[in-house]
Amino acid sequence: MRDIRHRRRSIPALAALAAAAVAAPVLIAAGPASAHDDDHRGRRGAKLAKELVEEVTARGAYRHLAKFQQIADANGGNRAAGTPGHAASAAYVHDTLKKAGYDVSYQDFDIHEAHTRTEKTTVLGEGGRELATAAFTFTRSTPAGGLVAPLALARVDETPGCTADDYPAGAFTGKIALVKRGACTFVEKQRAAAAAGAVGVIVYNHSGTTPVRGGFSSPAEGVIPSAGITLADGEALAAAAAGGEVKVRLDLDQEHVKKTTRNVIAETKGGRADRVVALGSHLDSVPEGPGINDNGSGSAGLLEVALKLADEGANKKGGGTANKVRFAWWSAEELGLLGSEHYVAQLNGKQKKDIALYLNFDMIASPNPAQFVYDGDDSDRTGEGAGPAGSAQIEALINGFLDRKGKPHEGSDFDGRSDYGPFIASGIPAGGTFTGAEGVKTAEQAERYGGTAGAPYDPNYHGAGDTLKNLDLKAFDTNLDVIAYAVGTYAQDLSSLKN
């Protein structure tokens, strides 16, 4: 799951952009259908769902997690997009599904990689000092020797530095904006500062003792030199600048290298092509670690379910499923949903309408887990709102399954942090589960799910510790059952999307 720093546009904004060009998808192809037909499809869906849930196990899927760990260990400790580790992961998924009889293809696209050579912030004048600094990914570089300018303080409120009124007119021209982290993306903070006339931006953290490690999705999003510092340094600079002029030298030098990476797409040979059941997970890790929970877990889960679906005859001539099932393993999610955005952008209007629904599984074995289900109907009344028509029904199907299994669960906002985003923006109903990232487990959640209150759901999120040793396999097994149940149901029967 990507850091919120990479989120480029809100889900409602993406949906608004897409609405003019793409109508909401047709969930069920036109034509009369009798109650008998619906009952028949429902029985077939229930039968296949039951069989898949029985056959898919965490033990079976663990072999794929072990393979991803092995690949990372052999390739510098990670499986990041554009690296040999990701290429080997993609080849493993591709070849495994090809042998199982799926129609499998690669989808190549370009990405950029950032190499930072210099990242320094120096406070000038009496008592000057150098601050721990992290250049934002895909930042603009400063001129040789650095950028020297006074600091100007963006307003600190519930949305610090996010909107134009946080930058008083004329106060930022030719200066470096000092902005507190929080509430909006780094892209939004940077653009607001640049629009006010700032020549650079320094974002200080809202917690902890480390510099903000922010970034943008591509070099094109880097408008002015941008970097992060610690909470303590940021507060000290803000206090000093409130009492008089403080000059700093911001020195950033970063190279941006174009690379090619690839999605893996696999679909059943049979099933109606105008009733596509799509599922996805991102296959790339961050450069800092092997990404076994984030998102080897979702990738392994989809792969194991796909293999068991093939065992049930999904790819046999004359057999198979009523609806085409399409599995996707996205690349460059950690750089800003680039793989799923590229995929959706390549679809024409009819191809988008043919996708009946999209299910996303990103981090489903967190070591201190909660059980989250995407809030398709916005019943939690938080964040971005409901998903497209049909999303509420997807949530209800997953919640109903978990209820019958006696598994507690709660809603999670469509906050734009994973690969459902481009599908929602095109009007395609979406849903799925995850077990938590860097958020902190509450006491109430610890009572409901077990685990440690006051600790992150995944303390190894985006780190070197995201390995085979740091997983909750019980949570993994529960979410594998969700995937299996949803695939079995929807592969045969889409009628619940109308209810």
C-alpha positions in Angstrom: 0.0 0.0 0.0 1.4 3.3 -1.0 2.1 6.1 1.5 -0.5 8.9 1.4 2.2 11.2 0.2 1.8 9.8 -3.3 -1.9 10.4 -3.6 -2.4 12.7 -6.5 -6.1 13.4 -6.7 -9.0 12.7 -4.4 -11.3 9.9 -5.4 -14.3 12.3 -6.0 -12.0 14.5 -8.2 -10.9 11.5 -10.2 -14.5 10.3 -10.6 -15.6 13.8 -11.8 -12.9 13.8 -14.4 -13.9 10.4 -15.7 -17.7 10.9 -15.6 -17.9 13.0 -18.7 -16.1 10.4 -20.8 -17.2 7.1 -19.2 -20.7 6.2 -18.1 -21.2 3.9 -15.2 -20.6 0.3 -16.1 -23.4 -2.1 -17.1 -23.4 -4.5 -14.2 -25.5 -7.2 -15.9 -25.8 -7.4 -19.7 -29.2 -6.4 -21.1 -31.8 -9.0 -21.7 -34.6 -10.8 -19.9 -33.7 -13.1 -17.1 -36.2 -15.3 -15.3 -36.2 -16.0 -11.6 -35.3 -19.6 -12.5 -32.1 -18.3 -14.3 -31.2 -16.2 -11.3 -31.7 -19.1 -8.9 -29.6 -21.4 -11.1 -26.7 -19.0 -11.3 -27.0 -18.4 -7.6 -26.8 -22.1 -6.8 -23.8 -22.4 -9.1 -22.1 -19.4 -7.4 -22.8 -20.7 -3.9 -21.4 -24.2 -4.9 -18.2 -22.8 -6.4 -17.7 -20.3 -3.6 -18.0 -23.1 -1.0 -15.5 -25.3 -2.9 -12.9 -22.5 -3.2 -13.2 -21.5 0.4 -12.6 -25.2 1.4 -9.6 -25.6 -0.9 -7.7 -22.3 -0.4 -5.5 -22.2 2.7 -2.9 -20.0 4.1 -0.5 -22.9 4.1 -1.0 -23.3 0.3 -0.6 -19.6 -0.3 2.5 -19.4 1.9 4.6 -21.0 -0.8 4.1 -17.9 -2.9 5.1 -15.7 0.0 8.2 -17.8 0.4 9.0 -17.4 -3.3 8.7 -13.6 -3.1 11.0 -13.6 -0.1 13.5 -15.7 -1.9 13.4 -13.4 -4.9 13.9 -10.3 -2.7 16.8 -12.0 -0.9 18.5 -12.7 -4.3 17.9 -9.2 -5.6 19.2 -6.6 -3.1 16.4 -7.2 -0.5 13.5 -5.7 -2.4 11.0 -6.2 -5.3 10.5 -2.6 -6.2 9.1 -1.6 -9.6 11.8 -1.4 -12.3 14.2 -3.7 -10.5 15.3 -7.3 -11.1 13.4 -8.3 -8.0 10.1 -7.1 -9.4 10.8 -8.6 -12.9 11.5 -12.0 -11.3 8.3 -11.7 -9.2 6.3 -10.9 -12.3 7.8 -13.8 -14.2 6.9 -16.2 -11.4 3.3 -15.1 -11.4 3.1 -15.1 -15.2 4.6 -18.5 -15.6 2.7 -20.1 -12.8 -0.6 -18.9 -14.3 0.3 -19.9 -17.8 0.9 -23.5 -16.7 -2.6 -23.4 -15.0 -4.2 -22.6 -18.4 -4.9 -18.9 -18.1 -4.6 -16.4 -20.9 -1.7 -14.4 -19.5 0.0 -11.3 -20.7 2.4 -8.6 -19.6 1.6 -4.9 -19.9 4.8 -2.8 -20.0 4.9 0.9 -19.2 7.5 3.5 -18.2 8.3 4.8 -14.7 11.0 7.0 -13.3 13.4 6.2 -10.5 14.9 8.9 -8.3 18.6 8.9 -7.2 19.4 11.6 -4.6 23.0 12.8 -4.6 22.6 15.8 -2.2 20.0 16.6 0.5 20.9 19.4 2.9 19.2 22.2 4.8 21.5 24.7 6.5 20.4 27.4 8.9 22.5 30.5 8.1 23.7 33.2 10.4 24.7 33.2 14.0 24.2 29.8 15.6 23.7 28.2 12.1 23.6 24.5 11.8 22.8 21.7 9.3 19.5 19.9 9.7 18.7 16.3 9.0 17.0 16.4 5.6 15.2 14.1 3.2 14.8 15.2 -0.4 11.3 14.4 -1.7 11.1 11.7 -4.4 11.0 13.4 -7.8 11.8 16.9 -6.4 13.2 19.6 -8.5 16.9 20.1 -7.8 18.2 23.4 -6.5 20.8 25.4 -8.4 24.4 24.3 -7.9 25.5 25.4 -4.5 22.0 25.5 -3.1 19.0 27.8 -2.9 19.5 30.6 -0.3 16.3 32.4 0.8 14.4 33.5 3.9 11.7 31.2 5.4 8.0 32.1 5.2 5.6 30.2 7.5 2.5 28.6 6.1 -0.5 28.7 8.4 -0.8 25.8 10.8 -4.4 24.6 11.2 -6.4 21.5 10.6 -5.2 21.5 7.0 -1.7 23.0 7.2 -0.4 24.4 4.0 -3.1 22.7 1.9 -5.0 25.7 0.5 -4.2 29.2 -0.9 -5.4 30.9 2.3 -2.6 29.3 4.2 -0.2 31.5 2.3 -0.8 35.2 2.8 -0.6 37.2 -0.4 2.9 38.6 -1.1 4.5 36.9 2.0 6.0 34.0 0.1 7.4 35.5 -3.1 11.1 34.5 -3.5 11.1 32.6 -0.1 11.2 29.0 1.1 7.8 27.9 2.6 8.0 26.1 5.9 4.9 23.8 6.1 3.7 21.3 8.6 2.9 17.8 7.5 -0.7 16.6 7.5 -4.3 16.5 6.1 -3.4 16.7 2.4 -0.8 15.3 0.0 2.7 16.7 -0.5 1.7 17.5 -4.1 -1.1 19.8 -2.8 1.2 21.5 -0.3 3.9 22.1 -2.9 1.5 23.4 -5.5 -0.1 25.8 -3.0 3.3 27.1 -1.9 4.5 27.5 -5.5 1.3 29.4 -6.5 2.0 31.8 -3.6 5.4 32.6 -5.1 7.6 30.3 -3.0 10.8 29.1 -4.6 11.1 26.0 -2.4 9.3 24.1 0.3 10.4 22.4 3.5 7.8 20.2 5.2 8.4 19.3 8.9 7.0 16.2 10.5 3.9 16.0 12.7 5.3 13.3 14.9 8.4 11.2 15.6 12.1 12.0 15.4 12.8 11.4 11.7 12.6 13.8 8.7 9.5 13.6 6.6 10.1 11.3 3.7 7.7 12.6 1.1 7.5 12.5 -2.6 5.6 12.8 -5.8 4.4 10.3 -8.4 6.6 11.4 -11.2 9.2 14.1 -12.0 6.4 16.1 -13.7 4.8 16.7 -10.3 7.9 18.3 -8.9 7.3 22.0 -9.3 9.8 23.5 -6.8 12.6 22.0 -4.7 11.0 20.1 -1.8 12.3 18.3 1.2 11.4 17.1 4.7 12.8 17.7 8.1 12.0 16.6 11.7 9.2 17.8 13.9 11.7 19.3 16.4 13.7 21.1 13.8 10.5 22.4 12.1 9.1 23.7 15.3 12.4 25.4 16.2 12.6 27.1 12.8 9.0 28.2 13.0 9.5 29.8 16.4 12.7 31.6 15.2 11.0 32.8 12.0 8.0 34.1 14.0 10.4 36.4 15.7 12.4 37.6 12.8 14.0 36.7 9.4 15.6 33.3 9.2 17.6 32.4 6.1 18.4 28.8 5.1 20.3 27.2 2.3 18.3 24.3 0.7 20.7 22.1 -1.3 19.0 19.3 -3.3 20.5 17.3 -6.2 18.5 14.4 -7.6 18.7 12.5 -10.8 15.6 11.0 -12.4 16.1 7.8 -14.5 13.4 6.3 -16.8 12.8 2.6 -16.5 10.3 0.1 -17.8 8.2 -2.1 -15.6 5.2 -4.4 -16.2 1.7 -5.5 -15.0 0.7 -9.1 -15.2 -2.8 -9.8 -16.4 -4.4 -13.2 -16.4 -8.0 -14.2 -17.3 -10.1 -17.3 -17.6 -10.4 -18.7 -21.2 -14.2 -18.9 -20.8 -16.9 -16.7 -19.3 -18.8 -13.8 -20.8 -16.5 -11.1 -21.8 -19.1 -8.4 -21.2 -19.4 -9.6 -17.5 -15.8 -9.4 -16.3 -15.0 -10.0 -12.6 -11.7 -8.1 -12.0 -9.4 -8.5 -9.0 -6.1 -6.9 -8.4 -3.2 -6.6 -6.0 0.1 -4.8 -6.4 3.2 -6.9 -6.8 5.9 -4.2 -6.2 7.5 -3.5 -2.9 9.2 -0.3 -1.7 13.0 -0.2 -2.2 13.5 -0.4 1.6 12.3 -4.0 2.0 11.0 -7.2 0.4 7.3 -6.3 0.9 6.0 -9.6 2.0 2.9 -8.2 3.7 2.9 -5.1 1.5 1.9 -6.5 -0.9 3.2 -10.1 -1.2 0.2 -11.1 0.9 -2.4 -9.8 -1.6 -0.4 -11.0 -4.5 0.0 -14.5 -3.1 -3.7 -14.6 -2.1 -4.9 -13.8 -5.6 -2.4 -16.3 -7.1 -3.5 -19.2 -4.9 -7.2 -18.5 -5.5 -6.6 -18.3 -9.3 -4.8 -21.7 -9.2 -7.7 -23.3 -7.2 -10.2 -21.8 -9.6 -8.3 -23.4 -12.5 -8.4 -26.7 -10.6 -12.2 -26.3 -10.6 -12.2 -26.3 -14.4 -12.2 -22.6 -15.0 -10.0 -23.0 -18.1 -11.4 -26.2 -19.5 -13.0 -26.3 -22.9 -16.8 -26.5 -22.5 -16.6 -25.9 -18.7 -15.5 -22.9 -16.8 -17.4 -20.0 -15.3 -20.4 -18.0 -16.5 -18.5 -14.7 -16.3 -14.9 -14.0 -17.3 -12.6 -13.7 -14.3 -9.6 -11.4 -14.7 -6.7 -11.2 -12.2 -4.1 -8.4 -12.2 -0.8 -7.9 -10.5 0.0 -4.2 -10.7 3.4 -2.7 -10.7 4.5 0.8 -9.4 1.6 1.1 -6.9 4.2 2.3 -4.4 5.0 5.1 -6.9 1.4 6.3 -7.1 -0.9 3.6 -8.5 0.9 3.9 -11.8 0.3 0.3 -12.9 -3.5 0.3 -12.3 -3.8 3.9 -13.7 -2.0 2.8 -16.8 -4.2 -0.2 -17.2 -7.5 1.7 -16.9 -6.3 4.5 -19.1 -5.7 2.0 -21.9 -9.3 0.7 -21.8 -11.9 2.1 -24.2 -15.4 3.0 -23.0 -16.8 -0.5 -23.8 -14.0 -2.3 -22.1 -14.6 -0.3 -19.0 -18.3 -1.0 -19.1 -17.6 -4.7 -19.5 -15.9 -4.8 -16.1 -18.8 -5.6 -13.7 -16.7 -5.0 -10.5 -13.2 -4.6 -9.2 -11.9 -6.2 -6.0 -8.7 -5.0 -4.4 -6.5 -6.8 -1.9 -3.5 -4.9 -0.5 -1.9 -5.9 2.8 -4.0 -8.9 4.2 -1.5 -10.4 6.7 -0.5 -7.5 8.9 1.2 -8.7 12.1 -1.0 -6.6 14.4 -4.1 -6.8 12.3 -7.6 -5.4 12.2 -10.1 -6.6 9.7 -11.1 -3.8 7.4 -13.7 -4.0 4.6 -13.9 -1.1 2.1 -16.9 1.1 3.0 -18.8 0.9 -0.3 -21.9 2.6 1.0 -20.3 5.3 3.1 -22.1 4.1 6.2 -19.2 5.2 8.3 -19.6 8.8 7.0 -15.9 9.5 6.9 -13.5 10.5 4.1 -14.2 10.2 0.5 -17.8 9.0 0.3 -19.5 5.9 -1.2 -18.1 4.0 -4.2 -19.9 3.7 -7.5 -23.3 1.9 -7.7 -22.7 -1.7 -6.8 -20.0 -1.0 -4.2 -22.4 -1.1 -1.3 -23.5 -4.6 -2.5 -19.9 -5.7 -2.6 -19.3 -4.5 0.9 -22.5 -6.3 2.0 -21.4 -9.6 0.4 -18.0 -9.5 2.2 -19.5 -8.4 5.5 -22.1 -11.2 5.3 -19.5 -13.8 4.7 -17.4 -12.6 7.6 -20.4 -12.5 9.8 -21.3 -16.1 9.0 -17.7 -17.1 9.8 -17.9 -15.2 13.1 -15.1 -12.9 12.2 -15.3 -9.3 13.5 -14.8 -6.5 10.9 -15.1 -2.8 10.4 -15.3 -0.3 7.5 -12.4 1.4 5.8 -12.6 4.6 3.7 -11.9 4.6 0.0 -9.0 7.1 0.7 -7.2 6.6 -2.6 -4.2 4.7 -1.2 -4.5 1.6 -3.3 -5.4 0.4 -6.8 -9.2 0.6 -6.5 -8.8 4.3 -7.2 -8.6 4.3 -11.1 -11.5 1.9 -11.2 -13.7 4.0 -9.0 -12.8 7.0 -11.1 -14.2 5.2 -14.1 -17.5 4.4 -12.4 -16.7 0.7 -11.7 -18.0 -0.6 -8.4 -15.2 -1.7 -6.1 -14.5 -3.4 -2.8 -12.1 -5.5 -0.9 -10.3 -6.0 2.4 -7.0 -5.1 4.1 -5.6 -5.6 7.6 -3.9 -2.2 8.3 -0.7 -0.4 7.5 1.0 2.3 9.6 -2.2 3.3 11.5 -2.3 2.6 15.2 -4.5 -0.1 16.7 -7.0 1.3 19.3 -7.8 -0.3 22.6 -11.3 -1.2 21.3 -9.7 -2.9 18.2 -7.3 -4.8 20.4 -10.2 -6.1 22.4 -12.1 -7.1 19.2 -9.2 -8.6 17.2 -6.5 -9.3 19.7 -3.0 -7.9 19.3 -1.4 -4.8 20.8 -3.2 -1.5 21.4 -1.2 1.6 20.7 1.0 -0.1 18.2 0.8 0.0 14.4 -1.1 -2.6 12.5 2.1 -3.3 10.7 5.2 -1.9 12.5 7.3 -3.0 9.6 5.3 -1.0 7.0 7.6 0.1 4.2 10.6 -1.2 6.0 13.3 -3.9 5.9 11.3 -5.9 8.5 8.4 -6.7 6.2 9.5 -10.3 5.8 8.1 -13.8 6.2 8.8 -13.6 9.9 6.4 -10.7 10.5 3.0 -11.9 9.3 -0.3 -12.9 10.9 -1.3 -16.1 9.1 -4.7 -16.3 10.8 -5.6 -12.9 9.3 -4.1 -14.1 6.0 -6.3 -17.2 6.1 -9.4 -15.2 6.8 -8.8 -12.8 3.9 -7.9 -15.7 1.6 -11.4 -17.1 2.4 -12.9 -13.7 1.5 -11.1 -13.7 -1.9 -12.2 -17.3 -2.6 -15.8 -16.6 -1.6 -16.0 -13.5 -3.7 -14.4 -15.1 -6.8 -16.6 -18.2 -6.6 -19.8 -16.1 -6.1 -19.2 -13.5 -8.8 -17.7 -15.9 -11.3 -21.1 -17.5 -11.6 -23.6 -14.9 -10.4 -23.6 -11.1 -10.5 -27.2 -10.7 -9.5 -26.3 -9.6 -6.0 -24.9 -6.4 -7.5 -28.4 -5.3 -8.3 -29.9 -5.9 -4.9 
